[in-house]
Amino acid sequence: MRSGAKNFFSIVVAFVGMSAGIINSHAETNPLFRDAFTADPAPMVYKDTVYLYVGHDEANDKEMFNMKDWLCYSSKDMQTWTAHGTMMKPTDFKWAVKDAWAAQVVEKGGKFYFYVTVHHDPTHGGKAIGVAVADSPTGPFVDARGSALVTEEMTPSPNGWDDIDPTIFIDDDGTPWLAWGNPNCYMVKLKPNMTELDGPIQKINLPNYTEAPWLHKHGSTYYLIYAAFAHQGMGEKVCYATAPKISGPWTYQGILTDSAKSSYTIHPGVIDFKGQGYFFYHNATLTLNGQKGAIGRRAVCMEYMYYNPDGTIQPITQTAEGVSVPPKSGAPGNTPKKAEGNVVSDPGVKVTQNTAPGATSWPDKPIFVTTDNPWNSVQMDGASFNEKGGAENLGQTFTVGADCQAKRISIYGGDGFGTDAKNPVTLALYDLGIQSDSTPAHTYTAETNLLGNGKGLRIAYQVQATGLLHFDLADKVELKANHTYVFELQGVRNSAALFWRRTKKDTYPKGAAYQNRSLMDEKSKCDFVMAVYGTSTSN
């Protein structure tokens, strides 16, 4: 505990027919509540009170998630909290059957709107977003529509969990906006009645996005905070982006806080209250009734949050003390971003990125592609040098049908941490000769790198949402008809500068994806998504 901390944190529970009383008291804030496992915090400020809506984890040792209701707590001073019990259950929506996943409440016009994630009955199936309404922040809430606000047919996806984690934000002009989704982030304007969509659903392309978006505004800056990196082979961290308008453009600002202790997931919630910023999340450090925390037994926590003068947010360190100690005094200055050394691309290559996020086709006319539709054919998770125990190279083999000169190589990728002096990425291209077997080999041996005078070409990459990256070559490379080539990204084992996307199945039978020069998937022989551009030199 930090020196000088004297505050005690208490939870007061008010049950109907019973007098309120302190049921828990402890000198450290986090976890906030020790009467139940709680998750997915969604704070709301109304008048002089903070209301905190949470999911209620009840998973046993054999379950991932078991969430049957949403709870609410309130506080006027961020130190003493009152428990208000269950707000709703999924079955309070006649069309829903289970799963009280992440939710958020907002007030408008004296009414309180509760946007929830539930599992729809078989008439739609999959996860859906509903909305309930009440005259009080603690209910009773009732279904405001009689049907789901968002169903999976509205966001076509092979995943049944696309429509989860709603966040609701009302702009200064009174316009309500809803964002949600995993693994895609969606946003849509709502009608003034708060219960109908008002326009098309838009997809927001954000680097490393996983789920749990949270929209808010501070000063003149809009913030989209979200859980990230689960689809990059890591436990979730919290990242954020900023924008001058709710419609964007959104600028990625990096990691706000690291993975939560003992919890694979993390879920942000943010408020300003009485001039102080607060950041809510969950971890899995609580032991309750002999049960230890787990992926489905989480515990909501809270930290102070500080904005820099330039609108960025200072990185948040997760603590046990939380807000049991006083906040920092004075206006904080900008926290410099960690610098590992400047990286620039080698003179032999020009890198063009942030093009065509979610691209469904290749521009112009490539010599060859591994798939015609980059976005629609890819697996949910990309691959980097942290893949399956670590990799020093990721490669894709291919064959050209005629002699040509390659002048551009393009891939479909993004995300990651970006390149720096400690985590470089180098492009390599090798001629494997004419292969006697048309089936991709299990392994290959690389000899002379055709790029960078045998040394390869180092690239500078800044974090972007998944899209096309173009590598234009200063020196054209001769490719011979019917020869097999392999294009590689080379990097530091277990690093994750960027992620190259793979197809779900074998879309290019003449080649395959490799890790450490061995087939990545012996069964499906999936392919990295790439294209080669150039000119024919055949007579």
Sequence and secondary structure as in RCSB ss.txt:
>XXXX:A:sequence
MRSGAKNFFSIVVAFVGMSAGIINSHAETNPLFRDAFTADPAPMVYKDTVYLYVGHDEANDKEMFNMKDWLCYSS
KDMQTWTAHGTMMKPTDFKWAVKDAWAAQVVEKGGKFYFYVTVHHDPTHGGKAIGVAVADSPTGPFVDARGSALV
TEEMTPSPNGWDDIDPTIFIDDDGTPWLAWGNPNCYMVKLKPNMTELDGPIQKINLPNYTEAPWLHKHGSTYYLI
YAAFAHQGMGEKVCYATAPKISGPWTYQGILTDSAKSSYTIHPGVIDFKGQGYFFYHNATLTLNGQKGAIGRRAV
CMEYMYYNPDGTIQPITQTAEGVSVPPKSGAPGNTPKKAEGNVVSDPGVKVTQNTAPGATSWPDKPIFVTTDNPW
NSVQMDGASFNEKGGAENLGQTFTVGADCQAKRISIYGGDGFGTDAKNPVTLALYDLGIQSDSTPAHTYTAETNL
LGNGKGLRIAYQVQATGLLHFDLADKVELKANHTYVFELQGVRNSAALFWRRTKKDTYPKGAAYQNRSLMDEKSK
CDFVMAVYGTSTSN
>XXXX:A:secstr
  TT    EEEEE  TTS  EEEEEESS SSS  SSEEEEEEEEEETTEEEEEEEEE   TT S  EEEEEEEEE
SSSSEEEEEEEEE GGGSTTEEEEEEEEEEEEETTEEEEEEEEEE TTT SEEEEEEEESSTT   EESSSS SB
 GGGS  S TTSS   EEEE TTS EEEEE SSSEEEEEB TTSSSB S  EEE  TTEEEEEEEEEETTEEEEE
EEE GGGTS  EEEEEEESSTT   EEEEEEE   TT S    EEEEETTEEEEEEEES   BTTB  BTTB EE
EEEEE B TTS B      SSTTSS    S                TTEEEEEEE TT SS SS  SEES S TT
TTB SS B TTGGG  SEEEEEEE SS EEEEEEEEEEE SS  BTTB EEEEEEEEE  S SS  SB     BS
SGGGT EEE      SEEEEEEEEEEEEE TT EEEEEEEE TT  S EE BBSS S TT  EEETTEES TTT 
  B EEEEEEE   
